[in-house]
Every structure is written in structure tokens, then in C-alpha cells.
Amino acid sequence: MGGNLEQPGQSVDAGDAEFTPEWLTLREPVDAAARSAELVDRLVRLFAGRDRLVIRDLGCGTGSLGRWLSPLLPNPQHWIMQDREPDLLRHVYMDVTSTAPVTVETRLGDLGGVTAADLAGTSLVTASALLDILTAGEVDRLAAACVDARVPALFTLSVLGEVELSPAEPFDAEIAAAFNDHQRRVQDGRRLLGPDAPAAIVESFEKRGAAVQVAPSPWRLGEENADLTAEWLRGWVGAAVEQRPELTAEAASYLRQRLDAVEAGRLRGTVGHVDVLAVPA
């Protein structure tokens, strides 16, 4: 493995880089293992007896959240997969084993301007690893749309800005702080929420009277997912250096050492995320 600091195509920094199908495929099993089964159990109880669910997945990517969630819900389902990247929509598929029929359609569209009118007829709004690339205003409007339309929402894998690597290195904290600053950057006049997104979405729903439940959904990195760990490391360090170029030389050495540890099967860690379920009153 090399030690360059170029950003990979996975948009770990949630900026201009693309969410490539290759990166989404690489992370899909780790995402699936991390998401909260507890919140799904609540959805199953919430939708008990419902004949057909219409689920709108915002920022759907290639549909990995749908592939994970749809077999866990016993109801017939129609998924509306929405993304602003047409290339990702071309890769959407539903390969699930379900006790009920599941259908899917794709829609191209911006994710920050969803209104209550858009959600008419929707049973559930979902999104995965999306909130951190929105602004406080966009998150608030999304919560308002769900509450006004009386539609529950499940947001999975919202990043917390918390990383723990083992064995620990002194430079871990420097990279983590710079990465978190990068996630909160101003981009095209928009202040991104980054790791502040979970608190923002909870506040936006609770102030409108919705019942909110939060559950941890950490990534667990190690030898069993070494390819993902290596790509995540490149993106994590690359974004940190983009934010603080003065770290470049030390970060290059740090990344080489970390990638060597991944290759040798010595590096393990967690990347903090949470899942949020909001149910309007």
C-alpha cells in the first residue's frame, strides 16, 4: 500500500469528491453491520398492520439502505430512490429476500429542498450518511417537512467526529481535529454541519414535538475489512491535510505507518456514528 494523500473517490470528506459506486459497494457490509436494529424494531411496531409502505430514500446512492432495511420490514413496500447524482441512480438495485413484495423507482433531485408537499403519500423518509453534508437550515427544513407531512424519518450513520484507533498514536487527535474542521467548512457559501448534524436534526424534530430516539451505529474497522479501512484512512488523512496543509509532511509519514499496520492486520478501530428515528406526534 502506498502513502499518498490524494483524496480517494469515496467522498469521505463529503465535499466535491464523488460518492462513487465503488466506494459505496466497499462500505455497504460495514454500514449494514453498524446500523441500529433497535430502531428498526420500533419501525416494525409502528407499521404493524399497514398494507403498503411508500419509503422515500434521500441521497440513496446505489440503494444500500433499501437493500438493508426492506427485508426487515414485513409490509409490502414501494421505494422512491432519490439522488442528485444520475450515475448513482443508474446503479440502484434491490437484491433482497423479503416476505412481502418490494418495488422501486428512481428520481433525480436536490436533497436540501424537500417540502411537506413532496412527501404527500409517503410512509417513511430515510437517508444514510447524508446529514453531515447539509447546512443547519437545510436540516431544519427537512425536519419541518417531515413533521408537517406527519411522516416518520430514519436517518442512519450520521458521523459524530469520533475516531478511536488501536494501537493509538499521538497524531490521531491532530488528524481527527483537522478532519472535523474540514467537515464543518464553508462550501459554495454553505456552512456544512459535519459532526454537528446529529444534534441539529434531534433539536429540529424535538422543537416541533416529534418523538426522537437515537442509537449508536459505529463502524468497526479491522482485518476483516482491510480494504475499507485503508480507503477510509486515505480519505480521513487527505481531508485533514486539505484543511491544514501544514500537516502534510507529518501526515504522509503517519499515513504510511497506518496503512502498513492495516496490511499487517494490526490496526483496529471504531468510527462513531448514530442513527436517529423521529416520529411526529
C-alpha positions as CSV (number, residue, x, y, z in Angstrom):
1,M,0.0,0.0,0.0
2,G,1.2,3.5,-0.7
3,G,1.2,6.5,1.4
4,N,-0.1,9.3,-0.9
5,L,-2.5,11.9,0.5
6,E,-4.8,12.1,-2.6
7,Q,-8.5,12.1,-1.9
8,P,-10.0,8.8,-2.9
9,G,-13.3,8.7,-4.8
10,Q,-15.4,7.9,-1.7
11,S,-16.1,11.5,-0.6
12,V,-15.1,10.7,2.9
13,D,-14.8,14.5,3.3
14,A,-18.4,14.9,2.0
15,G,-17.2,17.7,-0.3
16,D,-16.9,18.0,-4.0
17,A,-15.5,14.5,-4.4
18,E,-18.0,12.0,-5.7
19,F,-19.7,9.2,-3.9
20,T,-18.5,6.6,-6.3
21,P,-20.4,3.3,-6.8
22,E,-17.1,1.5,-6.0
23,W,-16.8,3.2,-2.6
24,L,-20.5,2.6,-1.7
25,T,-20.0,-1.1,-2.6
26,L,-17.0,-1.3,-0.3
27,R,-18.7,0.3,2.7
28,E,-22.1,-1.5,2.3
29,P,-21.4,-4.5,4.5
30,V,-19.8,-2.3,7.2
31,D,-22.8,0.0,7.1
32,A,-25.2,-2.9,7.4
33,A,-23.4,-4.3,10.4
34,A,-23.4,-0.8,12.1
35,R,-27.0,0.3,11.7
36,S,-29.3,0.0,14.7
37,A,-31.6,-3.0,14.8
38,E,-33.4,-1.4,17.8
39,L,-34.7,1.4,15.7
40,V,-35.9,-1.0,13.0
41,D,-37.8,-2.9,15.7
42,R,-39.6,0.3,16.5
43,L,-40.5,0.8,12.9
44,V,-41.9,-2.7,12.6
45,R,-44.2,-2.0,15.6
46,L,-45.1,1.4,14.1
47,F,-46.1,0.0,10.8
48,A,-47.8,-3.2,12.1
49,G,-50.9,-3.9,10.1
50,R,-50.1,-1.3,7.4
51,D,-50.8,-2.7,3.9
52,R,-48.2,-0.9,1.8
53,L,-45.4,1.5,2.7
54,V,-44.1,4.2,0.4
55,I,-40.5,4.9,1.5
56,R,-38.6,7.9,0.2
57,D,-34.8,7.4,0.4
58,L,-32.9,10.7,0.1
59,G,-29.4,10.6,-1.1
60,C,-29.9,6.9,-1.9
61,G,-26.6,6.3,-3.7
62,T,-26.9,2.8,-5.2
63,G,-29.7,1.8,-2.8
64,S,-27.8,0.1,0.0
65,L,-30.0,1.4,2.8
66,G,-33.0,-0.1,1.0
67,R,-31.3,-3.4,0.5
68,W,-30.6,-3.5,4.2
69,L,-34.0,-2.2,5.5
70,S,-36.5,-3.7,3.1
71,P,-36.2,-7.3,4.2
72,L,-36.5,-6.2,7.8
73,L,-40.0,-4.7,7.3
74,P,-42.8,-7.3,6.8
75,N,-45.0,-4.9,4.9
76,P,-45.3,-4.6,1.1
77,Q,-43.1,-1.6,0.1
78,H,-42.5,0.8,-2.7
79,W,-39.2,2.7,-2.5
80,I,-38.6,6.0,-4.2
81,M,-34.8,6.3,-4.5
82,Q,-33.8,10.0,-4.9
83,D,-30.3,11.3,-5.5
84,R,-28.7,14.3,-7.2
85,E,-26.1,12.1,-9.0
86,P,-27.5,10.4,-12.1
87,D,-24.6,8.0,-12.2
88,L,-25.5,6.6,-8.8
89,L,-29.2,6.3,-9.8
90,R,-28.1,4.1,-12.7
91,H,-26.6,1.7,-10.3
92,V,-29.7,1.4,-8.0
93,Y,-30.9,-2.1,-7.5
94,M,-32.9,-4.0,-4.9
95,D,-31.5,-7.5,-4.3
96,V,-33.4,-8.6,-1.2
97,T,-35.1,-11.6,0.3
98,S,-38.4,-10.3,1.7
99,T,-41.6,-11.8,2.9
100,A,-43.5,-9.1,1.1
101,P,-43.3,-7.5,-2.4
102,V,-40.8,-4.7,-2.9
103,T,-40.8,-2.3,-5.8
104,V,-38.5,0.6,-6.6
105,E,-38.4,3.8,-8.7
106,T,-35.6,6.3,-9.1
107,R,-35.8,10.1,-9.1
108,L,-33.2,12.7,-9.8
109,G,-33.4,15.7,-7.5
110,D,-31.8,18.0,-5.0
111,L,-31.9,16.8,-1.4
112,G,-31.9,20.0,0.6
113,G,-35.3,21.4,-0.6
114,V,-37.7,18.6,0.2
115,T,-41.1,20.0,1.2
116,A,-44.1,18.6,3.0
117,A,-46.0,18.6,-0.3
118,D,-43.2,16.4,-1.8
119,L,-43.9,13.9,1.0
120,A,-47.6,13.5,0.4
121,G,-48.4,9.8,0.4
122,T,-45.0,8.9,2.0
123,S,-44.9,6.5,4.9
124,L,-41.3,6.9,5.8
125,V,-38.3,9.1,4.9
126,T,-34.9,7.5,5.1
127,A,-31.4,8.7,4.5
128,S,-27.9,7.3,5.2
129,A,-24.7,9.3,5.8
130,L,-26.4,12.4,4.4
131,L,-27.0,14.9,7.2
132,D,-23.3,16.0,7.6
133,I,-23.3,17.5,4.1
134,L,-26.3,19.6,4.8
135,T,-26.5,23.0,6.5
136,A,-28.3,23.8,9.7
137,G,-31.1,25.5,7.7
138,E,-31.4,22.5,5.3
139,V,-31.7,20.1,8.2
140,D,-34.3,22.2,9.9
141,R,-36.3,22.5,6.7
142,L,-36.1,18.7,6.3
143,A,-37.4,18.1,9.8
144,A,-40.2,20.7,9.3
145,A,-41.2,18.9,6.1
146,C,-41.5,15.5,7.8
147,V,-43.4,16.9,10.8
148,D,-45.8,18.9,8.6
149,A,-46.5,15.9,6.5
150,R,-46.6,13.7,9.6
151,V,-44.0,11.3,8.1
152,P,-41.6,9.4,10.4
153,A,-37.9,9.6,9.4
154,L,-35.0,7.3,9.9
155,F,-31.5,8.8,9.4
156,T,-28.7,6.3,9.7
157,L,-24.9,6.6,10.0
158,S,-24.6,10.3,10.9
159,V,-21.0,10.9,11.7
160,L,-20.0,12.1,15.2
161,G,-16.4,13.1,14.6
162,E,-15.2,10.5,17.0
163,V,-12.5,8.1,15.9
164,E,-10.6,5.6,18.1
165,L,-7.8,3.6,16.6
166,S,-5.8,0.8,18.2
167,P,-2.9,0.9,18.7
168,A,-3.3,4.6,19.4
169,E,-0.8,7.2,18.1
170,P,-0.3,10.8,19.3
171,F,-1.0,12.2,15.9
172,D,-4.5,10.6,15.8
173,A,-6.0,13.5,17.6
174,E,-4.4,16.1,15.3
175,I,-5.8,14.4,12.2
176,A,-9.2,14.0,13.8
177,A,-9.5,17.6,14.8
178,A,-8.4,18.8,11.3
179,F,-10.8,16.4,9.6
180,N,-13.7,17.6,11.8
181,D,-12.9,21.2,10.9
182,H,-12.9,20.2,7.2
183,Q,-16.4,18.7,7.6
184,R,-17.6,22.0,9.1
185,R,-16.2,24.1,6.3
186,V,-18.0,26.7,4.2
187,Q,-18.5,25.3,0.7
188,D,-20.2,27.4,-2.0
189,G,-21.4,29.7,0.6
190,R,-22.9,26.9,2.7
191,R,-21.7,26.1,6.2
192,L,-21.8,22.3,6.4
193,L,-22.8,20.7,9.6
194,G,-20.4,17.8,9.6
195,P,-20.4,16.1,13.0
196,D,-22.8,18.6,14.4
197,A,-25.6,17.2,12.3
198,P,-27.0,14.6,14.7
199,A,-27.6,17.2,17.4
200,A,-29.1,19.6,14.9
201,I,-31.6,17.1,13.5
202,V,-32.6,16.0,17.0
203,E,-33.2,19.6,18.0
204,S,-35.2,20.3,14.9
205,F,-37.6,17.5,15.4
206,E,-37.9,17.8,19.1
207,K,-38.8,21.5,19.0
208,R,-41.7,20.5,16.7
209,G,-43.0,17.9,19.2
210,A,-41.7,14.8,17.4
211,A,-40.6,11.8,19.5
212,V,-36.9,11.2,18.8
213,Q,-34.8,8.1,19.5
214,V,-31.0,8.0,19.0
215,A,-29.0,4.8,18.8
216,P,-25.2,4.3,18.3
217,S,-24.1,2.8,14.9
218,P,-20.3,2.8,14.9
219,W,-18.2,1.4,12.1
220,R,-15.9,-1.3,13.4
221,L,-12.7,-1.4,11.4
222,G,-10.2,-4.2,11.3
223,E,-8.5,-7.1,9.5
224,E,-11.9,-8.4,8.2
225,N,-12.5,-5.2,6.3
226,A,-8.9,-4.1,5.5
227,D,-9.8,-2.6,2.0
228,L,-12.4,-0.3,3.5
229,T,-10.1,0.6,6.4
230,A,-7.3,1.6,4.0
231,E,-9.6,3.7,1.8
232,W,-11.2,5.4,4.8
233,L,-7.7,6.2,6.2
234,R,-6.7,7.8,2.9
235,G,-9.8,9.9,2.8
236,W,-9.6,10.8,6.5
237,V,-6.0,12.0,6.4
238,G,-6.4,13.6,3.0
239,A,-9.3,15.8,4.2
240,A,-7.3,16.7,7.3
241,V,-4.4,17.9,5.1
242,E,-6.7,19.8,2.8
243,Q,-7.9,21.6,5.8
244,R,-4.5,22.2,7.4
245,P,-1.7,22.0,4.7
246,E,1.0,22.5,7.3
247,L,0.3,18.9,8.4
248,T,1.3,17.5,5.0
249,A,4.8,16.1,5.8
250,E,3.9,14.6,9.2
251,A,0.6,13.3,7.9
252,A,2.4,11.5,5.0
253,S,4.6,9.6,7.4
254,Y,1.6,8.9,9.7
255,L,-0.5,7.5,6.8
256,R,2.3,5.2,5.6
257,Q,2.6,3.8,9.1
258,R,-1.1,3.3,9.5
259,L,-1.5,1.7,6.1
260,D,1.4,-0.7,6.9
261,A,-0.5,-1.6,10.1
262,V,-3.7,-2.3,8.1
263,E,-1.8,-4.5,5.7
264,A,-0.2,-6.4,8.6
265,G,-3.6,-6.9,10.2
266,R,-2.6,-4.9,13.3
267,L,-4.9,-1.9,13.1
268,R,-8.4,-1.9,14.5
269,G,-10.7,0.9,15.4
270,T,-14.2,2.5,15.5
271,V,-15.7,5.5,13.7
272,G,-18.5,7.0,15.6
273,H,-22.0,7.3,14.0
274,V,-25.5,7.5,15.3
275,D,-28.9,6.5,13.9
276,V,-31.9,8.8,14.5
277,L,-35.6,7.9,14.3
278,A,-38.1,10.7,14.5
279,V,-41.8,10.1,14.7
280,P,-44.1,13.2,14.5
281,A,-46.8,13.5,17.2
